[in-house]
Amino acid sequence: MSIFTLFPILVSLCYFGIVLGIVYVIHKWVNKLFILKQEQNDLLREIIKKMDNK
């Protein structure tokens, strides 16, 4: 195998790795947003319960 047959494979692997990395970062970011939104909802429920008890 010469360098000309390996080069397209290496470039393809690099692009594939970059795309996977971007998808992973977006996935982590969206998960973090969902977790924060759930925590916010839980805190608001607790505040409402405490206000109703007064």
C-alpha positions in Angstrom: 0.0 0.0 0.0 1.4 3.4 -0.9 0.8 6.7 0.7 -1.8 7.6 -1.9 -4.1 4.7 -0.8 -3.7 5.4 2.9 -4.2 9.2 2.7 -7.9 9.1 1.8 -8.6 6.5 4.6 -6.8 8.6 7.2 -8.6 11.8 6.1 -11.9 9.9 6.3 -11.2 8.6 9.7 -10.2 12.1 10.9 -13.4 13.6 9.6 -15.5 10.8 11.1 -13.7 11.3 14.4 -14.4 15.1 14.3 -18.1 14.5 13.5 -18.4 12.0 16.3 -16.8 14.4 18.7 -19.2 17.2 17.8 -22.2 14.8 18.2 -20.9 13.8 21.6 -20.4 17.4 22.8 -23.9 18.3 21.6 -25.4 15.2 23.3 -23.7 16.1 26.6 -24.8 19.7 26.4 -28.5 18.8 25.7 -28.4 16.3 28.6 -27.1 18.9 30.9 -29.8 21.3 29.9 -32.5 18.7 30.6 -31.0 17.9 34.0 -30.9 21.6 34.9 -34.4 22.1 33.8 -35.6 19.1 35.9 -33.8 20.5 38.9 -35.3 23.9 38.4 -38.8 22.3 38.2 -38.2 20.4 41.4 -37.0 23.5 43.2 -40.1 25.5 42.0 -42.4 22.6 43.3 -40.7 22.8 46.7 -41.1 26.6 46.8 -44.8 26.3 45.9 -45.4 23.6 48.6 -43.8 25.8 51.2 -45.8 28.8 50.2 -49.0 26.7 50.3 -48.2 25.5 53.8 -47.9 29.0 55.2 
